[in-house]
Amino acid sequence: MNRVLALVLAIGLIAVAALGVSIAGLMTAQATSTINNVENNDGAKPQNYTTLMISGYGRVSYVPDRVTVVFVALGYGKNAADALSECSSKMSRIFSALESLGISRDSMRTSGINVNPRYDWEQKPPKLIDYEASYNLMVEISDISLAGKVIDAAFAAGADGMYGLQFTLSKERESELVNQAIKAAINDAVKKAEVAASQLGLKIVKIESISISHQQTPPPIIVRSTAETAIVPIVPGEGEITASVSLTISLSS
């Protein structure tokens, strides 16, 4: 019986010793791996980085590829329905006139309809005179050379007013130009960083962070007078899209 007990104790001690060796080996392997990860960064030991914050600027000029304008038709009547009927009749003629120039219905949309009573405020109490209705039509013209003809045709068809003439860019063209401005801004910032690093005897290791912003400056509206035609030629000036970036860069020897 004593022999059996001794044998069991011996086996237990061997197992405990083996487990201790296994744990020690695992800890050694983990420590070695940690040391390697710390010391081996592309084969180099950890370095002290110098942080550089620098900004860049980019700009691109453009000529708009479309123009938008809002036309207003007014109507008057003894009641709201009559006033709306009159301005709607005018707007129907405006639709037809613009379509005859190649402007599709998809390029025209209603931007507002209003009806208001008009009073004679000199009387006490104020007396209702009639109702005024207004219909606002926004028109997008993809062929800028037609802008003058569109305006002339709208007024000839009965438009009572116009406002909001604005030169714009298609979404595709705007996105393309914004990307160009951002690329120019990044290149500007990187070149500045390279100069700074060179003067300090350092080199760029990595970009830590970047922030980007952009804005668009609309072009001026140029109206050229001419005696050759009654249509007023309207042409856009140059617009501008600018971008700025801020980089945080790590430098090292």
C-alpha positions as YAML, in Angstrom:
chain: A
units: angstrom
residues:
- id: 1
  name: MET
  ca: [0.00, 0.00, 0.00]
- id: 2
  name: ASN
  ca: [2.88, 2.37, 0.84]
- id: 3
  name: ARG
  ca: [4.45, 1.57, -2.50]
- id: 4
  name: VAL
  ca: [1.24, 2.53, -4.36]
- id: 5
  name: LEU
  ca: [0.97, 5.81, -2.45]
- id: 6
  name: ALA
  ca: [4.61, 6.60, -3.17]
- id: 7
  name: LEU
  ca: [4.09, 5.88, -6.85]
- id: 8
  name: VAL
  ca: [1.05, 8.19, -7.03]
- id: 9
  name: LEU
  ca: [2.94, 11.00, -5.29]
- id: 10
  name: ALA
  ca: [5.87, 10.59, -7.68]
- id: 11
  name: ILE
  ca: [3.61, 10.79, -10.73]
- id: 12
  name: GLY
  ca: [1.91, 13.91, -9.31]
- id: 13
  name: LEU
  ca: [5.22, 15.66, -8.74]
- id: 14
  name: ILE
  ca: [6.37, 14.88, -12.29]
- id: 15
  name: ALA
  ca: [3.11, 16.32, -13.73]
- id: 16
  name: VAL
  ca: [3.41, 19.50, -11.67]
- id: 17
  name: ALA
  ca: [7.02, 19.94, -12.78]
- id: 18
  name: ALA
  ca: [6.07, 19.43, -16.41]
- id: 19
  name: LEU
  ca: [3.22, 21.98, -16.12]
- id: 20
  name: GLY
  ca: [5.62, 24.51, -14.57]
- id: 21
  name: VAL
  ca: [8.08, 24.05, -17.42]
- id: 22
  name: SER
  ca: [5.27, 24.48, -19.96]
- id: 23
  name: ILE
  ca: [4.03, 27.70, -18.34]
- id: 24
  name: ALA
  ca: [7.54, 29.07, -18.09]
- id: 25
  name: GLY
  ca: [8.14, 28.31, -21.77]
- id: 26
  name: LEU
  ca: [4.90, 30.02, -22.77]
- id: 27
  name: MET
  ca: [5.75, 33.13, -20.74]
- id: 28
  name: THR
  ca: [9.23, 33.21, -22.26]
- id: 29
  name: ALA
  ca: [7.77, 32.97, -25.77]
- id: 30
  name: GLN
  ca: [5.28, 35.76, -25.06]
- id: 31
  name: ALA
  ca: [7.99, 37.98, -23.61]
- id: 32
  name: THR
  ca: [10.22, 37.34, -26.61]
- id: 33
  name: SER
  ca: [7.34, 38.16, -28.98]
- id: 34
  name: THR
  ca: [6.61, 41.40, -27.08]
- id: 35
  name: ILE
  ca: [10.25, 42.45, -27.20]
- id: 36
  name: ASN
  ca: [10.41, 41.71, -30.92]
- id: 37
  name: ASN
  ca: [7.24, 43.72, -31.56]
- id: 38
  name: VAL
  ca: [8.61, 46.66, -29.61]
- id: 39
  name: GLU
  ca: [12.10, 46.59, -31.04]
- id: 40
  name: ASN
  ca: [11.36, 45.45, -34.58]
- id: 41
  name: ASN
  ca: [9.47, 48.13, -36.46]
- id: 42
  name: ASP
  ca: [10.64, 47.32, -39.97]
- id: 43
  name: GLY
  ca: [13.84, 46.12, -38.38]
- id: 44
  name: ALA
  ca: [14.39, 49.32, -36.39]
- id: 45
  name: LYS
  ca: [14.16, 50.18, -32.71]
- id: 46
  name: PRO
  ca: [11.49, 52.69, -31.56]
- id: 47
  name: GLN
  ca: [12.25, 56.26, -32.53]
- id: 48
  name: ASN
  ca: [11.31, 59.62, -31.10]
- id: 49
  name: TYR
  ca: [9.10, 61.40, -33.61]
- id: 50
  name: THR
  ca: [8.89, 65.13, -34.20]
- id: 51
  name: THR
  ca: [5.31, 66.24, -34.89]
- id: 52
  name: LEU
  ca: [4.72, 68.80, -37.62]
- id: 53
  name: MET
  ca: [1.38, 70.52, -38.24]
- id: 54
  name: ILE
  ca: [1.11, 72.14, -41.64]
- id: 55
  name: SER
  ca: [-1.60, 73.45, -43.96]
- id: 56
  name: GLY
  ca: [-2.02, 73.47, -47.73]
- id: 57
  name: TYR
  ca: [-4.16, 75.42, -50.16]
- id: 58
  name: GLY
  ca: [-5.53, 74.58, -53.59]
- id: 59
  name: ARG
  ca: [-7.75, 76.40, -56.07]
- id: 60
  name: VAL
  ca: [-9.29, 75.72, -59.47]
- id: 61
  name: SER
  ca: [-11.16, 78.12, -61.74]
- id: 62
  name: TYR
  ca: [-14.18, 77.10, -63.74]
- id: 63
  name: VAL
  ca: [-16.75, 78.33, -66.22]
- id: 64
  name: PRO
  ca: [-20.33, 77.33, -65.25]
- id: 65
  name: ASP
  ca: [-22.15, 74.85, -67.44]
- id: 66
  name: ARG
  ca: [-25.72, 75.87, -66.57]
- id: 67
  name: VAL
  ca: [-27.85, 78.74, -65.33]
- id: 68
  name: THR
  ca: [-31.02, 78.88, -63.23]
- id: 69
  name: VAL
  ca: [-33.59, 81.66, -63.14]
- id: 70
  name: VAL
  ca: [-36.99, 82.14, -61.49]
- id: 71
  name: PHE
  ca: [-39.92, 83.73, -63.36]
- id: 72
  name: VAL
  ca: [-42.99, 85.13, -61.66]
- id: 73
  name: ALA
  ca: [-46.52, 85.31, -63.07]
- id: 74
  name: LEU
  ca: [-49.16, 87.37, -61.23]
- id: 75
  name: GLY
  ca: [-52.93, 87.13, -61.32]
- id: 76
  name: TYR
  ca: [-55.76, 89.22, -59.82]
- id: 77
  name: GLY
  ca: [-59.40, 88.47, -59.16]
- id: 78
  name: LYS
  ca: [-62.35, 89.12, -56.90]
- id: 79
  name: ASN
  ca: [-61.68, 85.78, -55.28]
- id: 80
  name: ALA
  ca: [-58.68, 83.51, -54.86]
- id: 81
  name: ALA
  ca: [-59.79, 81.11, -57.61]
- id: 82
  name: ASP
  ca: [-59.97, 83.89, -60.21]
- id: 83
  name: ALA
  ca: [-56.55, 85.20, -59.23]
- id: 84
  name: LEU
  ca: [-55.00, 81.73, -59.47]
- id: 85
  name: SER
  ca: [-56.69, 81.11, -62.80]
- id: 86
  name: GLU
  ca: [-55.16, 84.25, -64.31]
- id: 87
  name: CYS
  ca: [-51.59, 83.56, -63.20]
- id: 88
  name: SER
  ca: [-51.90, 79.87, -64.15]
- id: 89
  name: SER
  ca: [-52.98, 80.91, -67.65]
- id: 90
  name: LYS
  ca: [-49.88, 83.09, -67.95]
- id: 91
  name: MET
  ca: [-47.65, 80.32, -66.70]
- id: 92
  name: SER
  ca: [-49.08, 77.86, -69.25]
- id: 93
  name: ARG
  ca: [-48.04, 80.26, -72.01]
- id: 94
  name: ILE
  ca: [-44.58, 80.57, -70.45]
- id: 95
  name: PHE
  ca: [-44.22, 76.77, -70.38]
- id: 96
  name: SER
  ca: [-45.06, 76.56, -74.08]
- id: 97
  name: ALA
  ca: [-42.69, 79.40, -75.00]
- id: 98
  name: LEU
  ca: [-39.76, 77.82, -73.17]
- id: 99
  name: GLU
  ca: [-40.45, 74.37, -74.58]
- id: 100
  name: SER
  ca: [-40.30, 75.86, -78.06]
- id: 101
  name: LEU
  ca: [-36.68, 76.82, -77.25]
- id: 102
  name: GLY
  ca: [-35.81, 73.25, -76.28]
- id: 103
  name: ILE
  ca: [-36.23, 73.59, -72.51]
- id: 104
  name: SER
  ca: [-37.77, 70.36, -71.26]
- id: 105
  name: ARG
  ca: [-40.47, 70.16, -68.59]
- id: 106
  name: ASP
  ca: [-37.97, 68.26, -66.42]
- id: 107
  name: SER
  ca: [-35.88, 71.44, -66.31]
- id: 108
  name: MET
  ca: [-38.83, 73.52, -65.05]
- id: 109
  name: ARG
  ca: [-40.34, 73.23, -61.59]
- id: 110
  name: THR
  ca: [-42.74, 75.21, -59.46]
- id: 111
  name: SER
  ca: [-40.89, 76.92, -56.63]
- id: 112
  name: GLY
  ca: [-43.87, 78.62, -55.04]
- id: 113
  name: ILE
  ca: [-47.56, 79.55, -55.32]
- id: 114
  name: ASN
  ca: [-49.05, 82.27, -53.15]
- id: 115
  name: VAL
  ca: [-52.48, 83.93, -52.82]
- id: 116
  name: ASN
  ca: [-53.02, 87.06, -50.72]
- id: 117
  name: PRO
  ca: [-55.97, 89.38, -50.19]
- id: 118
  name: ARG
  ca: [-55.42, 93.07, -50.94]
- id: 119
  name: TYR
  ca: [-57.06, 95.73, -48.78]
- id: 120
  name: ASP
  ca: [-57.73, 99.43, -48.99]
- id: 121
  name: TRP
  ca: [-56.13, 100.45, -45.71]
- id: 122
  name: GLU
  ca: [-57.34, 104.04, -46.04]
- id: 123
  name: GLN
  ca: [-60.88, 102.97, -45.19]
- id: 124
  name: LYS
  ca: [-61.99, 102.23, -41.65]
- id: 125
  name: PRO
  ca: [-62.37, 99.34, -41.29]
- id: 126
  name: PRO
  ca: [-60.05, 98.27, -44.16]
- id: 127
  name: LYS
  ca: [-62.00, 97.15, -47.23]
- id: 128
  name: LEU
  ca: [-61.13, 94.05, -49.28]
- id: 129
  name: ILE
  ca: [-60.25, 95.08, -52.85]
- id: 130
  name: ASP
  ca: [-59.31, 91.79, -54.52]
- id: 131
  name: TYR
  ca: [-56.91, 88.85, -54.40]
- id: 132
  name: GLU
  ca: [-53.41, 88.60, -55.80]
- id: 133
  name: ALA
  ca: [-51.90, 85.25, -56.78]
- id: 134
  name: SER
  ca: [-48.30, 84.58, -57.74]
- id: 135
  name: TYR
  ca: [-46.75, 81.57, -59.41]
- id: 136
  name: ASN
  ca: [-42.96, 81.12, -59.27]
- id: 137
  name: LEU
  ca: [-41.28, 78.93, -61.88]
- id: 138
  name: MET
  ca: [-37.63, 77.90, -61.55]
- id: 139
  name: VAL
  ca: [-35.97, 77.10, -64.86]
- id: 140
  name: GLU
  ca: [-32.62, 75.35, -65.27]
- id: 141
  name: ILE
  ca: [-30.91, 76.06, -68.57]
- id: 142
  name: SER
  ca: [-28.12, 73.65, -69.52]
- id: 143
  name: ASP
  ca: [-27.16, 75.65, -72.61]
- id: 144
  name: ILE
  ca: [-25.98, 78.99, -71.21]
- id: 145
  name: SER
  ca: [-26.08, 80.61, -74.63]
- id: 146
  name: LEU
  ca: [-29.88, 80.32, -74.49]
- id: 147
  name: ALA
  ca: [-30.22, 82.36, -71.27]
- id: 148
  name: GLY
  ca: [-31.02, 85.63, -73.03]
- id: 149
  name: LYS
  ca: [-33.55, 84.00, -75.35]
- id: 150
  name: VAL
  ca: [-35.24, 82.20, -72.46]
- id: 151
  name: ILE
  ca: [-35.66, 85.45, -70.54]
- id: 152
  name: ASP
  ca: [-37.01, 87.27, -73.58]
- id: 153
  name: ALA
  ca: [-39.44, 84.44, -74.39]
- id: 154
  name: ALA
  ca: [-40.73, 84.24, -70.81]
- id: 155
  name: PHE
  ca: [-41.58, 87.94, -70.66]
- id: 156
  name: ALA
  ca: [-43.11, 87.88, -74.12]
- id: 157
  name: ALA
  ca: [-45.37, 85.03, -72.91]
- id: 158
  name: GLY
  ca: [-46.60, 87.02, -69.91]
- id: 159
  name: ALA
  ca: [-44.06, 86.78, -67.08]
- id: 160
  name: ASP
  ca: [-44.39, 89.70, -64.66]
- id: 161
  name: GLY
  ca: [-41.01, 89.40, -63.04]
- id: 162
  name: MET
  ca: [-37.72, 87.54, -62.80]
- id: 163
  name: TYR
  ca: [-35.20, 87.00, -60.02]
- id: 164
  name: GLY
  ca: [-32.54, 84.61, -58.79]
- id: 165
  name: LEU
  ca: [-30.43, 84.44, -61.95]
- id: 166
  name: GLN
  ca: [-27.52, 82.21, -60.98]
- id: 167
  name: PHE
  ca: [-24.80, 80.36, -62.83]
- id: 168
  name: THR
  ca: [-24.15, 76.88, -61.49]
- id: 169
  name: LEU
  ca: [-22.31, 73.63, -62.13]
- id: 170
  name: SER
  ca: [-23.65, 70.17, -62.79]
- id: 171
  name: LYS
  ca: [-23.10, 67.80, -59.86]
- id: 172
  name: GLU
  ca: [-20.63, 65.70, -61.86]
- id: 173
  name: ARG
  ca: [-18.52, 68.70, -62.87]
- id: 174
  name: GLU
  ca: [-18.59, 70.19, -59.38]
- id: 175
  name: SER
  ca: [-17.42, 66.92, -57.81]
- id: 176
  name: GLU
  ca: [-14.59, 66.68, -60.33]
- id: 177
  name: LEU
  ca: [-13.41, 70.23, -59.60]
- id: 178
  name: VAL
  ca: [-13.62, 69.79, -55.82]
- id: 179
  name: ASN
  ca: [-11.40, 66.70, -56.08]
- id: 180
  name: GLN
  ca: [-8.90, 68.68, -58.16]
- id: 181
  name: ALA
  ca: [-8.78, 71.45, -55.57]
- id: 182
  name: ILE
  ca: [-8.29, 68.96, -52.71]
- id: 183
  name: LYS
  ca: [-5.46, 67.20, -54.56]
- id: 184
  name: ALA
  ca: [-3.75, 70.56, -55.15]
- id: 185
  name: ALA
  ca: [-4.12, 71.46, -51.45]
- id: 186
  name: ILE
  ca: [-2.64, 68.13, -50.30]
- id: 187
  name: ASN
  ca: [0.28, 68.45, -52.72]
- id: 188
  name: ASP
  ca: [0.90, 71.98, -51.43]
- id: 189
  name: ALA
  ca: [0.94, 70.79, -47.80]
- id: 190
  name: VAL
  ca: [3.22, 67.81, -48.53]
- id: 191
  name: LYS
  ca: [5.72, 69.99, -50.42]
- id: 192
  name: LYS
  ca: [5.85, 72.40, -47.48]
- id: 193
  name: ALA
  ca: [6.38, 69.46, -45.11]
- id: 194
  name: GLU
  ca: [9.19, 68.09, -47.27]
- id: 195
  name: VAL
  ca: [10.96, 71.46, -47.24]
- id: 196
  name: ALA
  ca: [10.59, 71.76, -43.45]
- id: 197
  name: ALA
  ca: [11.83, 68.20, -42.87]
- id: 198
  name: SER
  ca: [14.81, 68.73, -45.17]
- id: 199
  name: GLN
  ca: [15.87, 71.89, -43.36]
- id: 200
  name: LEU
  ca: [15.69, 70.04, -40.03]
- id: 201
  name: GLY
  ca: [17.62, 67.03, -41.30]
- id: 202
  name: LEU
  ca: [14.57, 64.82, -40.86]
- id: 203
  name: LYS
  ca: [12.28, 62.80, -43.09]
- id: 204
  name: ILE
  ca: [8.53, 62.25, -43.24]
- id: 205
  name: VAL
  ca: [7.56, 58.98, -41.55]
- id: 206
  name: LYS
  ca: [3.76, 59.06, -41.76]
- id: 207
  name: ILE
  ca: [0.66, 61.21, -41.84]
- id: 208
  name: GLU
  ca: [-1.02, 61.10, -38.43]
- id: 209
  name: SER
  ca: [-4.20, 63.02, -39.31]
- id: 210
  name: ILE
  ca: [-5.75, 65.20, -41.99]
- id: 211
  name: SER
  ca: [-8.67, 67.62, -42.15]
- id: 212
  name: ILE
  ca: [-10.15, 68.94, -45.40]
- id: 213
  name: SER
  ca: [-12.54, 71.77, -46.25]
- id: 214
  name: HIS
  ca: [-13.61, 73.44, -49.48]
- id: 215
  name: GLN
  ca: [-15.79, 76.28, -50.69]
- id: 216
  name: GLN
  ca: [-17.13, 77.59, -53.97]
- id: 217
  name: THR
  ca: [-17.16, 81.21, -55.11]
- id: 218
  name: PRO
  ca: [-19.86, 81.77, -57.74]
- id: 219
  name: PRO
  ca: [-18.90, 83.61, -60.91]
- id: 220
  name: PRO
  ca: [-20.08, 87.17, -61.58]
- id: 221
  name: ILE
  ca: [-22.88, 87.77, -64.05]
- id: 222
  name: ILE
  ca: [-21.76, 89.77, -67.05]
- id: 223
  name: VAL
  ca: [-24.36, 91.51, -69.20]
- id: 224
  name: ARG
  ca: [-23.07, 92.71, -72.55]
- id: 225
  name: SER
  ca: [-25.05, 95.33, -74.37]
- id: 226
  name: THR
  ca: [-25.27, 95.20, -78.14]
- id: 227
  name: ALA
  ca: [-27.20, 97.14, -80.74]
- id: 228
  name: GLU
  ca: [-27.46, 94.15, -83.07]
- id: 229
  name: THR
  ca: [-30.17, 92.30, -81.15]
- id: 230
  name: ALA
  ca: [-32.93, 93.04, -78.69]
- id: 231
  name: ILE
  ca: [-32.00, 89.94, -76.67]
- id: 232
  name: VAL
  ca: [-29.65, 90.79, -73.81]
- id: 233
  name: PRO
  ca: [-26.55, 88.56, -74.01]
- id: 234
  name: ILE
  ca: [-25.78, 87.16, -70.55]
- id: 235
  name: VAL
  ca: [-22.47, 85.40, -70.01]
- id: 236
  name: PRO
  ca: [-20.84, 84.06, -66.85]
- id: 237
  name: GLY
  ca: [-17.48, 85.10, -65.51]
- id: 238
  name: GLU
  ca: [-15.11, 82.60, -63.96]
- id: 239
  name: GLY
  ca: [-15.98, 80.93, -60.69]
- id: 240
  name: GLU
  ca: [-13.55, 79.42, -58.24]
- id: 241
  name: ILE
  ca: [-13.43, 76.38, -55.99]
- id: 242
  name: THR
  ca: [-10.87, 76.40, -53.19]
- id: 243
  name: ALA
  ca: [-9.78, 73.71, -50.76]
- id: 244
  name: SER
  ca: [-7.64, 73.76, -47.65]
- id: 245
  name: VAL
  ca: [-6.11, 70.87, -45.74]
- id: 246
  name: SER
  ca: [-4.38, 70.58, -42.38]
- id: 247
  name: LEU
  ca: [-1.92, 67.73, -41.89]
- id: 248
  name: THR
  ca: [-0.33, 66.35, -38.74]
- id: 249
  name: ILE
  ca: [2.89, 64.66, -39.79]
- id: 250
  name: SER
  ca: [5.45, 62.59, -37.90]
- id: 251
  name: LEU
  ca: [9.11, 63.32, -38.73]
- id: 252
  name: SER
  ca: [12.12, 61.27, -37.78]
- id: 253
  name: SER
  ca: [15.84, 61.22, -38.44]
...
